[in-house]
Amino acid sequence: MGVTQLINTAIIAALLAGTKIREVYFSPDFGVQIKDDQTPVTLADHQAHDEISEKLAVTGLPILSEEGILINYSERKKWDLFWLVDPLDGTKEFIKRNDEFTVNIALIRDCHPIAGVVYAPISGELYVGIVGIGAFKLRHPNEDCTFQTLQLTGIKLPEQTTADECIVTISRSHTNSETEAYIETLQKGHGPIRIIAKGSSLKMCMVAEGTATIYPKLGKTMEWDTAAAHAILKAAWKNIFLPDLKTELTYNKENLQNPHFIAI
């Protein structure tokens, strides 16, 4: 399969996972449990993982998912092309019922994201990007949506610019003192700035679409939290760098926790 065919499979997987997530979201019981790392997991996380794993299996590529079995690095480091998945990014937002959660599916080649799908099941916003071709957004896609559908009927990203003001997007549930200090530094360099708090990978999608200027993440994230939106950013001619603003964030590291980064 070529990259476009692969991402078409990922789009269908994300949309079907979104259906499973909505079923749990509008039910009385989320089945919340606390994992060993003290983060919450719900029935929706597990059901979305199962749906995505089943649909992506036809591609024959390895799958690394937050809710799957974490493969040892000695095996993972041999992968040159694989799927990196967060079946439900923003579980805390899901539990709070604030709608700001997503399905994230990224295609990684040689430690770099080359294509990605981010789907917000409640708002119906679908973001898809293939590096070197483009990034697009489509609201309320049909279940048979493809990348070609987005190219024909979606909005090409970035759709607008924030050149007249500096808009900083930050985590709704995970901000910290380091982030606050970074924003103070930005204010000294740019003057007044506007801050928008948002959940999940929607923050990076805001940068890709041009409704935010920058997303500084000076706290803990995992590779599956960022990879899909990173691909969309790159497809929209933006990127995620380490705080030096020169070194690009990479994937399939021995330690799957990301370093601090800036999406811009």
Secondary structure by P-SEA (a helix, b strand, c coil): ccaaaaaaaaaaaaaaaaaaaaaaaaccccccccccccccccaaaaaaaaaaaaaaccccccccccccccccaaaaaaccbbbbbcccccaaaaaaccccbbbbbbbbcccccccbbbbbccccbbbbbcccccccccccccccccaaaaacccccccccccccbbbbbbbcccccaaaaaaaaaaaaaccbbbbbbbccaaaaaaaaaccccbbbbcccccccccaaaaaaaaaacccccccccccccccccccccccccccc
